[in-house]
């Protein structure tokens, strides 16, 4: 029961962090392009890589904490469902270049951010 409560609390924190960060980025960059979702996804990939290495390779984090962070917080924080939805909306509006940039750019930057996060985890 304690694990479920921790997962729910971490999920709530991840949701609120996603809401705050994406809103802040949209406030700065505007809504012409899904910059808020992009920022959340790239940062989420970086944090996932960092936590994964700290828990799995470095064994600094206990398996229970890894579960709470990666499933609870990160599961609520990252927004790939929003990525797909917003890409679809761009396509529906025949904004093909923006749709391609959104989909390919976020996946490429997410992979790079994950590798950087993993690298940071190996250095720490």
Secondary structure, DSSP 8 states (H G I E B T S, - for coil): -HHHHHHHHHHHHHHHHHHHHHHHHHHHH-SSS-HHHHHHHHHHHHHHHHHHHHHHTS--S-HHHHHIIIIIIHHHH--HHHHHHHHHHHHHTT-HHHHHHHHHHHHHHHHHHHHHHHHHHHH-
